[in-house]
Amino acid sequence: MAARPTSRLTVAAIILGCVGIALAVTPARVDAQYVGTLAENPSDALARHMKTLATDQRNFQALIGAGKAALALGDTQSAAGFFGRAEEVWPSSPMPQIGKGAAVAQEGDGAAALPYFARAQQLGAGVLSFGLDRGLAYDLLGRHAEAQADYRAVLTGADADEARRRLALSLAIAGNKAEAITTLGPLLAKGDSAGARVRALVLALTGDADGARRAIEAVMPGSSYQMAPFLQRLPTLRSDQKAAAVHLGIFPGSGSTAVASATLPPRPQGDRLASIEEYLAPPKSAPAPVYAPPSAVPPVQQPVRMASNTSSNRTMGQQVSTKRFWVQLASGPNPAALPSEFRRLKSRHGDALKGLSPFVAESGDRSRLLIGPFKDRNDASIFAEGLESDGLSAFSWTAPEGQMIRKLANE
């Protein structure tokens, strides 16, 4: 595969520097009660909690701490897994619900995230503990007034600076430039570099392309020219699309969505760079896949099938699907471990998983264990909620355009 031009990578890196602000979670966002001192970085915290879990797999504090550390590193899939196991240990605690809601919101699925926050509130959690992440979910749904109310509620807590940045972005998305700039005032006064980059996005969101270019030039000299296509495109998006772009780096493409998500090392931010480059690239047509007739297996459909002779498919299974709406049960770096993980889940939740076949989606060093496909995101979310009620940690997942998904062999 030919290497991408250096200039394109530079543009991607510059955009990442701007759009990665709202979810560039610092160790201060990870509760000291569960992760350690504020000086501990998320990678060290995750390693420490994993060491605890190696000898005590049901340690609730370690599971929550590992989930928060994984979330801080951008690995939403692993985070959801840790929070799901924490819920098994202590079902009446709101903390796993908050964590799962945050993970799903950071995946870009605001609708699927909201039930987790509602459950956390029913279990006694206050808005201060989840408002930052529920605000993101509301923003992704275009419900900006509700998002802003949540961000304001968090301005009195430990996450005040991040809440202020997200509030400013939400205000700008809603067209309130003056209040957005005023909101950033305390951060800019103390020289907060993230606040300065958010200011550039506020200007771009509200149509001030020249002001945005000057602001970007001030914090990232020499980069404003390369940012021009992004700055010009941003104000033309719908408000929910703007929220996805500035909070998560998710850009609408030509009939598709490029999802930018960070992953654990050794590939930090790899998916984000690739998808932003895809966003900047000229549209290209893809050949239509050849489908064989699907067969129904209640309560979901079997995926469509396409011929394939790759060695990977021979190992993992021969159905290959490009359907987009699924329910995720687990994830991990080793796809070979997914069959045994599915058998483990089936042994504990036999009634809920009866008659369902598992599938796998691989992306870089991360593999997802899935069931489906479903006709739309809403159906997937409803089914995931049903599994949750049976005590099985699951959430809806929308596959990126063109993602290949295979049925696990012998399952």
Order of alpha helices (4+ residues) and beta strands (2+ residues): alpha-alpha-alpha-alpha-alpha-alpha-alpha-alpha-alpha-alpha-alpha-alpha-alpha-alpha-alpha-beta-beta-alpha-beta-beta-alpha-beta-beta-alpha-alpha-beta-beta-alpha-beta-beta
